[in-house]
């Protein structure tokens, strides 16, 4: 998970880079975060006091996903090529997301 403001900054850095870039630059928050933690954080920001149930919409999931218990993008190439690292924490991103969704 990564804040859209950090992604936008990376795009500007890539678009204005003076030389060639690697063919792939992963952008991410720099650490693996379980989706349940993200959901609980956002629910807390929203003041949601109900029950959060975990369960897959499709119990089987994809064969590829079943083989991977977690993932985290390696952002070291973006740091090396662009001098980019995320500036916004996940908590900051979620707070901004929640506030933005509440604006009329």
N, C-alpha and C positions, 0 to 999 in steps of 0.2 A: 504494500500500500504506500502511496506517495501523494503528497499534496499537489494539486493541479498548478499552484503557483511555482512550485519547484520544477515541474515538467515544463511549464512555459519558459522559465528561465533557461533550462537546458536547451530547449528548441532555439531560442535566440542565440545562445552561445554556439550551437552547432551551425546555425544559418550564417553566422558572421565569423566563423573560424577561418583563419588565414590560409590554412592548408588542408590537405586531404585528411579525412577521418576514417577510423575503422568502419567496416561495413555494418557493424551492430554495436550500439551503445545501450546497455540496459539502464533503465531508470527505475529507482525504487527507494524505499525508505531506509534501506541499509540494514534492516534486521527482519527476521521472520516474525510474523505476528499471527497468532491463531485467529480465525474469523470470529470465534466465540468471544474473544477479548474485544475485538472491534465492535461487535454487536452490543456487548454489555456496556462499553464506554458510551456509545451513541444513545443507548436506552437511558443511561444515567443522565446524560446531558438533557435529554428530552423530559426527564422527570417520570419516565415510565416505571410503574411499580408492579406491573403484571408479571406473569410467568413467561419466561423465554424457554421454548422447547427446542431441543436439537433433534434434527432428523432430516434425512435427505429427501428431497422431493422425488428423486429417483433413487431408490435404495441401492441399486446395483452401481450407479455412477458409470463413468467411462472406464474402460480397461486400463488406459494410461494413468488416470488419476488414482485408481486403486493401488497402483504400485508405488506411489509417492505419498508419504505421510505428511511432508511439509516441503515448502520451497522458499527460497530467498534469492532474489536477483543479485548477481555479482556486479556491483556498480563501479568497480575499480577502473574499468576502461573509460567510463565517463569522467571520472575524477582525473585520470591521467591525460586524456585528450582535451578536455574542456575546462579542467579546474573546477568541476561541478561536484557538489555534495548537496544533499537535501538540507535546506535551512529551516524547514518547518517540521515540528514533531507531529506524530500521529495525533496526539491529543489536541494540538493547535489546529490541525487540519479538520478534525471532527467538530471542534467548536465552531470553526468558520463555516463548515458545511451546515451545521444545525442552525446557526444564526442566519445564513443566507437563505435557507429554506423557509424561514419564518418571516422574511421581509415581504411586505405586500407588493 
